[in-house]
Amino acid sequence: MTRTVAPSPRVTLGTLAGVVGFLAFVEFTSGVIQGYYTPMLTDIARHLHIADADVNWLEGTQLMLSALVVPAFAKLGDMIGHKRMLLISTAVTAAASLVLPFTDSFAVFLAGWALMGFYVVWLPLEIALIWSRARRMEGRSTITARASGMLVAALESGAIIGALVGGALIDALPLWMVLLVPSIMIVVCFFVVLVGVRESPEPTGGTFDTVGVVLVSLALIAFTGGLSLLRLNGPADPLSWLVTVLGVVLLVPFVLWELRCADPLIDVRMFRSPALGPVFLTAGLFGVSVLGAQAPLSTFARTDPSVYGYGLGTTGFATSLIIGVYLVAMIVGALLYPLVARAITPRMTLVGAALLVGVGFLLFLPLHSSYAQVITNMLIVGVGSGALVAALPAAAASAAPPTQTGVATGLTNSVKTVGGAIASCVFGIALLNHAAGAGATAGSFAGYVTVWVVCGLTALVAAVLLLFVPKQAFSDRTAEPAALT
């Protein structure tokens, strides 16, 4: 039913709840996926007979696949409907998750874990759906920002519960039973989407850019494959560098094709937009810490200081408490973002969030020897990270051309995923080099220092880049996005 919505100076909770609907449960499930496995990564490594540093292979391959999936699914969401693509990605994620409990083969586990990466497209599709539903409402950008904050709060709530439950179960049950729990959640999520989520109105249609998908996939596979070879063969291997550079070079034909394609997979001119360009770069830099640092932070906490001289020596449940505190801080950051943005503009709120992430990670350099110190650092990082997770897709949606909403929100996730994949490979090399003693499974302390420094500096660079965004970008005071030229 279509009706005229009277202009209102305020966005009510009723309006916001109507826009969000059942999508909160989807993000709650996404949060469970992201939080549940982290406390048990060391246990998974022992089950698969691999070293702690090799856990980054799980993260890296999943991030690589995610980088390939998001552009295609985001574009298809704009073309044929965001709900439809949510259903497909949920079905693939559920099938992949059911592989994990029933194998002890690293190769099979790695394949299933990678295919679970389809879930990363959920949030961009949801934000695009909300933006399309809010198109006739007063304060469209504010609605999207607040809805995004609510979805991220649901996501992080799921991550908290997942981390706490996962940490408790891994100390009490066999691993296969523990790994089965999120699979059941994802199957339930599929039916929630099927029954409770309405399709986005007025899909754009058009022709799918198959050539663009092939070109960008080849570039990403070569680039991330080169990074993986660097990790296997070391930074002195010329072949690894050649494959990595080839991945970058292959972006050239992709860009040339997209510029002359009538209906491109990605309108690459968006990267030249003064509002969108810094947002995409920030997403990539943010991916270094929010995605690439997850496994190192978990394994550092589990490392026994009485054996290696560093780490916290925590149990699975104690590690999950650290993660829980971090995720609570992310909820606070996500919910505070629209309030602070309304007071000091979205741009400056993004700058402040990036600064918090940078400061929090750099504090690890002097403060990493006690449980309280690590908790304090993660609180600071968490508030900034929560704001960025909520803000980046909402900011992209508000600044994107009307026919590229899903693509723009998807690009924030895709670029963030590429940043995380690069960081995961780099951190894996850093942790593996000079590991603590022959036959030791713990990562090196120098590697952990590298993780903290890289995460801190990339966040500070992102804060500087955001200063170049137009002052009133991403707000309702801004006119409709101008055509990209």
Secondary structure as UniProt FT lines:
FT   HELIX           13..20
FT   TURN            21..22
FT   HELIX           23..36
FT   HELIX           38..40
FT   HELIX           41..47
FT   TURN            48..49
FT   HELIX           52..54
FT   HELIX           55..80
FT   HELIX           82..97
FT   TURN            98..99
FT   HELIX           100..102
FT   HELIX           106..115
FT   HELIX           116..121
FT   HELIX           122..133
FT   TURN            134..136
FT   TURN            138..139
FT   HELIX           140..170
FT   TURN            171..172
FT   HELIX           175..196
FT   HELIX           210..233
FT   TURN            235..236
FT   HELIX           238..249
FT   HELIX           251..260
FT   HELIX           268..272
FT   TURN            274..275
FT   HELIX           276..290
FT   TURN            291..293
FT   HELIX           294..302
FT   HELIX           305..308
FT   HELIX           316..344
FT   HELIX           346..362
FT   TURN            363..366
FT   HELIX           371..399
FT   HELIX           402..404
FT   HELIX           405..432
FT   TURN            433..434
FT   TURN            438..439
FT   HELIX           445..466
FT   TURN            467..468
FT   TURN            471..474
FT   TURN            476..477
//
